[in-house]
Amino acid sequence: MNLIVHGPAGVGKTAAVRALGAATHSDADTDVIELNVADFFQRTKREIRDDPRFSRFLRGQTAFSKQYRRGGKSNRYKRQWSKRAMISHVLQELAATAPADGSYKTIVLDNAEAIREDFQQSLRRVMEQHHHTTQFIIVTRQLTRLIAPIQSRCVPVAVRTPTDAEMTAVLERILSAEEIGVTDGATQVITAKADGDLRRALLLLQLAADQSDPIDAAAVTEVLSTFNGTETVRSVLDAAAAGDLSTARSGVETLTEEEAQTPSEVLDTLLSVAATYPEAYGERNIIRLHQLAGEVDLRIAEGGAGVVHLMALLGAWGLGREQIQGSVEA
């Protein structure tokens, strides 16, 4: 049975799917194949070809199409394929491989809101061809981004935002398993600040545990004071203003990966930190940053590749900042 697991960020969708795979496959390491859509659509063709998970499928030549053969060439090197053709071929090969144990295997497509519509059509055909031996589980924050033929072939499973009581229970269970004490209602403070995002609550708990054992309110307060990454955001803005997008991207990835902030949260922090330092960036530059952020906010909300859009914002802002600063100095 194909599934679409959908719900807000940080509520445990991917963790639930992994637990399902472990419970339904005796050899889950082999028969559960997890692919993050970003592994495809935010990478170049060379990066995809060099990935050890996919490289064996993308070497050599293959018969390509009747139209190509009519041109007098019977084969075509796979490196000449479009990215869509490469991705479709990899997925087809993964789906066609027999399960290591049991009657079927599971392919998980995480962050599926970033899948382009043309690839969704290819995915639909693969699902039809291998529905007897391959289960597809599509994980997404935006169900509406998936085309109707995909939705009609899957059972939707909604994962809601956990309540504060449920989040506190999870944190307390982890603290008990790790034998870490807690005082002063620190877990309730973490739950309140996480605002329904269990992934963020777990990260806050881990950071607080690094500060003290038992965890107390002072440790949580110290973690919260630095958790939004104000210093990192300032370094990102400074790097973008100087045209150093490599350093800026490293900072953005730190915020989204290590500190588990969503792209929307990073965007909000960029705007608030920039507004805090008008003497460093200039009021006209801050206004322009807000103007550029409007479209980026929309694209992120629609399920686009968040880091890519944030970097596009920083690149455009850095270039415009030089132009504005030059005219002011003149």
Protein Blocks (a to p, Z undefined) as FASTA:
>chain_A
ZZdddddehiopmmmmmmmmmmmpmblmlmpccddfklmmmccfklmmmpmklmmmmgcj
ddfbfmlmmnopabdcfklpcfklmmmmmmmmmmmpccfbdjbdcdddehkllpcfklmm
mmmmmmmmmmmmoccddddfblklpcfklmmmpccdddddddfklmmmmmmmmmmmnopa
ceehlmmmmmmmnnopaklmmmmmmmmmmmpccddfklmmmmmmmmnommmmmmmmmmmm
nopaklmmmmmmmmmmmnopafklmmmmmmmmmmmmmmlnopklmmmmmmmmmmmmmmmm
nopafklmmmmmmmmmmmmmmmmmmmmmZZ
